[in-house]
């Protein structure tokens, strides 16, 4: 039988978050924040930013940067706008900056590739995709009006419906809204 250690508790949480854990995760798991610093000091966990760590032994995946950006901004943060479309590989977008929405004022020191947008959304506009908090695809498509060409957004809505990411009726409503503003 394995002994339940702080590292094991944190590692299990990290597996659900692309290898990342926060000091808030540690508190939720009953692990003192000082233990994260100790674990980082002895190796195996890398200190990424204030309150954010990453386990070295969790393989990197294509979505790591999205999860990291959300966790850097803080609790209640989510991917928004073209970052959501990039996550789903829609509309042929490859944004230079990952847009992160948050209902609260966020003032963390962030790398240049993260842009914070402060706004409060209805719970129906928020979801999770493979563990990453995001706006819905519908919300992202509508938010990208004026940012991405209208025909690309319409094409992305059709592709999302084909891939089962949007219901057909919802896709039709989004397409109608996009065509009105185009």
N, C-alpha and C positions, 0 to 999 in steps of 0.2 A: 504494500500500500504506500502511495506517495504522500509525503508530508505536504500539507497545504502551506505554501510560503507566500510572502508578499509578491515575489517575482512571478509565481505561477498564476496568482489572481490577476495581476496586471497583464500577463501574457495572454490569458484567455480573452480579456477585453480587447487587447491590441489586435488579436486575430480578426475581430469584427470591424476593426477600424484601420485596415491596411497597415498594421504595425504600429500605429500611433496610440499613445495614451496621454491624458492630461492630468494635471494635479487634481482637477475636479473628479475625474474617473477614479483616481486613487482614493480621494475622500469618500466617494460613493461606495468603494469596495472596502473601506475601513483600513486603508493603508496610509500611514502618515506621509506627507509630502517629502519629508526629509529622506525617506527610504528611496524615493525616485532619484534624488541627488546622489545617494550612496551607491545605488545600482549603476548609475551613469559613471560614477567615479571608478568602479571596478571593471567596467566594460560590459558590453552586450546590449546596453541601452545608450542611445545617443541623445544628447540634449539638442533640440532643434530650435526652440524659441522659448520665451518666458512661459512657463507652465506647460510646455509641450515636449514630449519625448518620443523616440521611435526605437523599437526593438530591431536590432541588427539581423536577427535570425528569422525575421518574417520577410519572405521574398518580395521584392518590389514588383508592382503591377502597373498597368497603364493608367490607372485611376488614382494613384497615390497623391499626385499633385493637387487634385481636386479636394480630396479629404484633408490634406494638410492645410490648404487655403481656408477651408471652412473652420477647422479647429484653431487655426491661428487667430481668426477674427473673434471667436468666442462662442459661448452658449447661445442658442437660438439663431445662429448664422446658417445660411443656406446658399447654394449656388443659384445664380440668377442670370437672366438674359442669355447671351450667346454661350456662356459657360455650360448651361444646361444642354444647349444644342450640340456643343462639342462633346460633352459626356455621352450623348446618345448617337454621335456621329451623324448629325443631321445638318442640312443646309450648307454643307461644304465649308464649315467655319473652322478656323484655327486661331482663336483670339490670342493677341499678345498679352492681354491681361485677363486674369480670371476675375469675373465680377461676383462679389459675395454680398448678399443682402443681409441686413440685420435690423431688427426692430429697435435696437438700443444704439446709443452713441458708442462707437468703438474707436478706441484710441491706441491700439497696440502698435508697436513698431513693426511695420510690414515691409516685405520685399516689394520692389517696383512692379512685379508681375501680378500683384493683387490690388484690385480696386474695390473699395467698400461703398455700398449704396445703402443709405439708411432709409428704411421704409417698413411700415407694418403692413403685412398682408393677411387676408382672411385665411383661416386654417384650410379651407378648400383649395387654396392656391399653392399649398405646400405638400410635399411628399418626401419619400426617401427612395433612392434608387441604388441598389446594391450597398445599402448602409450609408450612403452619402445624402445628407439633407439637401433638397433642391426645391425649386418651384416646379409646378407641373409643366409638362410640355406645352399645354395650351397657354399658360401664363407666359412662358418663355417666348413662344412664337409671337404673341401679342406685344410683349415688351421689346422685341427686336425690330418693330416697325421703325423705319428711319435709320436703323443701324445696319440692317442687312437688306439687300434688294428684295422687293416684294415678291418677285417670281421665285426666288430661292426659298422664301418662307412658305409660299403656297406649295411648292414642290416638297418641302420638308414636312408639311402637314400631311400631304398625300402619302409620303413614304412612312411617316409615323403610323398612319392608319393601316397601311399595308403590313407593317411589322407588328401590329397589335399594341402599339404604344398609345394610340388614341382610338376611341370608339368612332365608328363611321359618322354618326350624327354630330359628334363633337368636332371632328375634323371638318365637316361641312360648314359648321357655324364659324370655326376659326378661319377657314378659307374665305367665307363670305365677308367677315370682318376685315381680313387682310386686303381683299380686292376692293372694298369700299375706300380704304385709306390709300390705296396704291395710285 
